[in-house]
């Protein structure tokens, strides 16, 4: 007979491991998105366009770029 508690614990451990991997991947994609937003701004893209592409408002895009650049003012 199989042990349903042991099976559940194994499945839970597998799901948690998969969740951890997904979180790492999400963080990496977020960092890449932010890097590309800063690069787009450096290449002359407006906050409005960057925000539209990212699904952010222009102010949200500007704040993200400001935070990533480590600057004190929104362009």
HELIX and SHEET records of a PDB file:
HELIX    1   1 UNK A    4  UNK A   42  1                                  39    
HELIX    2   2 UNK A   47  UNK A   54  1                                   8    
HELIX    3   3 UNK A   58  UNK A   69  1                                  12    
END                                                                             
